[in-house]
Amino acid sequence: MKMEFIFDTNKLKETGYKEKQCLDKIREHFNSYKSKTIKETKKGIFIGSEEDWNAFASTSIFPYTNWFLKVIKEWYWYKDEGDGYKKGDCLKAYYEVKAINDYQT
């Protein structure tokens, strides 16, 4: 599996956050799982095995931090389907669930 984080340079400037600072938080998250297979292959792109599902799934906490939504532009989770990766839009999914929860309250 693979996950990609793309930050909005304008939002980073507006908020005073640095891309490296944000990526370091994400790196810390993945490192906390002590996985031997999760690797950052390019800046903001993390690849792991199916055994790392919990590490990838638990990134769902990021929108609830005080910084993530202020600076993220795109956020994708790719699942290896055998014949290639299937792309899922995590940010879109977050806002869809949020809209449902907001409607229900």
Secondary structure as UniProt FT lines:
FT   STRAND          2..7
FT   HELIX           9..15
FT   HELIX           19..31
FT   TURN            32..34
FT   STRAND          39..42
FT   TURN            43..44
FT   STRAND          45..47
FT   HELIX           50..52
FT   HELIX           53..57
FT   HELIX           58..64
FT   HELIX           68..71
FT   STRAND          72..80
FT   STRAND          85..89
FT   HELIX           90..104
//
